[in-house]
Amino acid sequence: MNNKPAILGGPQVRTAPFPKRRTMGEEEKQAVNKVMDSDVLSAFFGSPGELFLGGPKVKEFENNWARQYGFKHAISVNSWTSGLMIALGSAGVEPGDEVICSCYTMSASASCCFFYGAIPVFADVDPETYCIDPDSFEKLITPRTKAIIVVHLFGGAASMDRIMAIAAKHGIKVIEDAAQSPGILYKGKPLGAIGDIGGFSLNYHKHIHTGEGGMLATNDDEIAQKARMIRNHGENCIETTGVEDFSNFVGGNFRLTELQAAIGIEQLKKLDRYLKIRQELAAYFTEKLSAIPGLDVKQNDNPNNSYYMYPFKYHSEVIGLPRTLFIKAVLAELPAPSDFEDTALAGGYLKPLYLNPIYQKQIAIGKKGFPFTLNAEVKYNYAKGLCPVAERLYEKELLLSPLIREPLALSDVDDIVKAITKVVHNAAEIRAAFPDVDDSVNDYV
Ligand SMILES: *Cc1c(COP(=O)(O)O)cnc(C)c1O
């Protein structure tokens, strides 16, 4: 057998493409056609009345989601980015409030603060969960702290017990960004509404999707009411609510269509099956990778994980290759990915958010520094070095596989393992051929 690495001109471990993710079936097509036949593609009305809360498919989708995962309220939205804005508004966040955010996540998990004039303050992540570190959270609390946005990254759960205890002690609202962890329990409780409000993304790349979309979840009646108002021009309806506090009722149009809801109803039926497949593939991948020194998969022995992406850690000094070269060499052994969901191995995830220009320059809304200037006595710190754990994961340690997903079989996972093993065994030869490659360049995942 010719075991020369493919990156050095040897044969690939596998040339046949991996099975493609196929998200839409006959069920979704038929559901969409029924809505087409009805001609009512959205039934929402932005003024008081029966249709303020949307049409039949929107309501059915919300009721099904709430029932399936045990939420008192499920509120659909046109994206989870909209959902995050609504979550902050309905939690009562105001200009000048500080909101403690994870620095290691998709940008919207923090930039949602700007729409209410709040200031994101970044906490570091726990290297075991990749989610916000409760100690880092606690250290950042000030009298101005109004909320924390907890992100359940890659499909796992943050340390909610400790976060909830700290938040309760200081009267801080807890918002859960569970975009990557739908249908997952934390100690028996469904992620998304362990805190005050949270929710899920339904964009194309997520486990289930409606093209674009999202779902808020909460067990709090008042928060739910305000969220439904912000979703649909709430300023028109304040007087019908009976509330005295009119703050944060200004709304947008963040409504899901009947077409999307009809798709969502069918998608939701598939979620638990998708999760089970991913959990089985991930357990197998973990078992195989745990035999390879230099790869740290020990945090992945948790079956209660949605495996949106499969994360693990890389130790270049053990393997003997910079991470960028390792990824390149592994990918060379496998068929070229046609999209992100087809990618067997990626590195780093996303740059810690505070390193983006919006924080570096402290200019978000307008040109005068709003909202960073609202608390004149405070100078906000977004300097490199702020969150060393996230920086190390991003720059050196984190590996991700978005390919551990349905409809792969265990034999497909075997090929990924073979590719990784082959590169590990030939690391010295690969390094000798590429002596100049270092880790200074970070390609986005
Ligand atoms: C996908 C995602 C979002 C944004 O969701 P959209 O529906 O695309 O707006 C926010 N946070 C996290 C962690 C995500 O993965």
The ligand as an SDF file (V2000), in Angstrom:
LIG
                    3D

 15 15  0  0  0  0  0  0  0  0999 V2000
  -26.6290   31.2160   13.6340 C   0  0  0  0  0  0  0  0  0  0  0  0
  -26.3420   31.9410   14.8930 C   0  0  0  0  0  0  0  0  0  0  0  0
  -26.9000   33.2060   15.1690 C   0  0  0  0  0  0  0  0  0  0  0  0
  -27.6940   33.9890   14.1800 C   0  0  0  0  0  0  0  0  0  0  0  0
  -28.8480   33.3650   13.7290 O   0  0  0  0  0  0  0  0  0  0  0  0
  -29.5540   33.8690   12.3750 P   0  0  0  0  0  0  0  0  0  0  0  0
  -30.8200   33.0820   12.3310 O   0  0  0  0  0  0  0  0  0  0  0  0
  -28.6350   33.5740   11.2400 O   0  0  0  0  0  0  0  0  0  0  0  0
  -29.8210   35.3240   12.5010 O   0  0  0  0  0  0  0  0  0  0  0  0
  -26.6440   33.7660   16.4050 C   0  0  0  0  0  0  0  0  0  0  0  0
  -25.8740   33.1570   17.3050 N   0  0  0  0  0  0  0  0  0  0  0  0
  -25.3020   31.9700   17.0710 C   0  0  0  0  0  0  0  0  0  0  0  0
  -24.4600   31.3380   18.1220 C   0  0  0  0  0  0  0  0  0  0  0  0
  -25.5030   31.3400   15.8350 C   0  0  0  0  0  0  0  0  0  0  0  0
  -24.8920   30.1700   15.5940 O   0  0  0  0  0  0  0  0  0  0  0  0
  1  2  1  0
  2  3  1  0
  2 14  2  0
  3  4  1  0
  3 10  2  0
  4  5  1  0
  5  6  1  0
  6  7  2  0
  6  8  1  0
  6  9  1  0
 10 11  1  0
 11 12  2  0
 12 13  1  0
 12 14  1  0
 14 15  1  0
M  END
$$$$
